Amino acid sequence: MDFKISDELVAFRESVRAFADRDVAPLVDEAERNQRTPVELFGKAGKHGFLGLRYPEDVGGAGAGMVAEMTLRMELSRVCAGIASALSVSSHLGSYPIFAFGDAEQKERWLKPILAGEKITCFGLTEPAAGSDVRGIQATAQKNGSGWVLNGRKIFITNSPICDLAIIIAYVDKDAGIDGMAIFVVDQGTAGFDSSRRLEKMGHWSSEIGEIVMEDVEVPSENLLGPERGGFKRVMQTLNGGRIIVAGGAIGVAEAAFDSARKYVAERDAFGKKIKDFQAVQHKLADIALDIQAAKHLTNWAAWLYDQDRNPSWEASMAKLYSTEMVLRVTDLALRLFGGYGYIQEFPIERYYRDARMFNIVEGVSDIHRNIIARSLSL
Ligand SMILES: Cc1cc2nc3c(=O)[nH]c(=O)nc-3n(C[C@H](O)[C@H](O)[C@H](O)COP(=O)(O)OP(=O)(O)OC[C@H]3O[C@@H](n4cnc5c(N)ncnc54)[C@H](O)[C@@H]3O)c2cc1C
């Protein structure tokens, strides 16, 4: 494998850590308790260039690529997975379709303010009756003069309760099958568009998710991203990068759990010695270290392939599947090392354990990634 962590990336990681410690960490307890995203962080992240890392400079990005983007999610997730997830929608899922399929005017109007942290975006694909089965979505967009009328419901949409605009996937022609799907932008405040309903969830409390209801939402033709047809392929292209970034988030939470467990076992006494001196405890920590390292290698590799324009698909699925299953194993083992305190909110390990549960659901459940990997085996 001929990728390596460059000196620039090491320096970048330090700058993200400094941002996380200085600007994010002080907000975490309140944001988690109130289950609200600290929206002021979008502007701060934008000023540091963290929302446009992977995009070229001419659209307001930093041109740093997917390895940097994934590293950002990893480092922010060490401090708070929920906040990292909210910011990540602006830096990828909710901005990539505008970057990749939008024209110059659309980039100027929506992408630049998203990357600057002035506008918050979301990505509306999942519906009450269709998640993994993207073809099964029901949302429609009907031609109305030169514009479109959108109808449908989206659910579990990260940032929808706080969004200024939404990327919406809908059928323009259901009879044409997946070829009849298209991607739209809907601005907050458009008549018939309601994204106010929040959903309560198990973890990632500081990341708000919700429902979007669209009833005869009229948008002009300028709100269509790319051609009228072929949206399915463009959605898959968007998700492909997102999977590598989510893998980074899972690794960040696993590292946070590892760090906190290492600290705890060095301080806790039982049977007249520190619990770190029990070989069974050391073996758990060895298993954790190995699992995290394996996930990092897979994920850095997939991100690196992405940056080489090698269009990783099963490779991204391997990184996503392994990392998001790994974080479940790691947070479980780490929590065990805390004994009763693992179950009490005095230590962040219980948050890591809850937060870990999300990663293998979003951007394709584990079974979908096993399907993609199996397909690549030409069985
Ligand atoms: C916290 C959170 C944030 C989210 N954010 C967003 C967002 O910002 N935007 C967005 O659009 N969506 C978002 N989602 C939705 C998420 O992407 C979907 O929940 C996910 O894709 C799974 O879809 P589903 O819930 O419909 O499950 P289903 O598709 O109903 O799957 C349920 C189960 O059925 C099985 N299954 C389904 N299909 C197959 C198959 N082909 N092979 C084998 N087994 C299968 C699996 O066991 C799977 O776990 C979010 C979800 C959560 C929980």
The ligand as an ORCA input file, in Angstrom:
! r2SCAN-3c Opt
* xyz 0 1
  C     -29.308      9.397     13.425
  C     -29.704      9.197     12.002
  C     -29.393     10.179     11.068
  C     -29.802     10.028      9.733
  N     -29.552     11.035      8.833
  C     -30.046     10.937      7.561
  C     -29.920     12.035      6.631
  O     -29.319     13.065      6.954
  N     -30.476     11.909      5.411
  C     -31.142     10.784      5.013
  O     -31.641     10.743      3.897
  N     -31.269      9.719      5.871
  C     -30.745      9.787      7.130
  N     -30.893      8.734      8.010
  C     -31.593      7.544      7.562
  C     -30.681      6.335      7.342
  O     -29.838      6.560      6.238
  C     -31.606      5.119      7.152
  O     -32.255      4.887      8.384
  C     -30.828      3.895      6.704
  O     -30.383      4.044      5.375
  C     -31.662      2.616      6.805
  O     -32.898      2.751      6.178
  P     -34.225      2.324      6.948
  O     -34.231      2.993      8.275
  O     -35.373      2.571      6.041
  O     -34.061      0.771      7.214
  P     -34.530     -0.388      6.226
  O     -34.099     -0.103      4.850
  O     -35.975     -0.659      6.460
  O     -33.685     -1.615      6.781
  C     -34.027     -2.290      7.989
  C     -33.252     -3.587      8.034
  O     -33.674     -4.436      6.969
  C     -32.584     -5.208      6.490
  N     -32.388     -4.947      5.059
  C     -32.929     -3.960      4.296
  N     -32.511     -4.057      3.034
  C     -31.701     -5.130      2.971
  C     -30.964     -5.760      1.927
  N     -30.972     -5.298      0.643
  N     -30.203     -6.839      2.229
  C     -30.176     -7.319      3.496
  N     -30.859     -6.787      4.521
  C     -31.607     -5.699      4.274
  C     -31.376     -4.828      7.329
  O     -31.244     -5.694      8.422
  C     -31.756     -3.429      7.813
  O     -31.030     -3.071      8.971
  C     -30.484      8.861      9.336
  C     -30.766      7.857     10.283
  C     -30.395      8.026     11.600
  C     -30.743      6.947     12.597
*
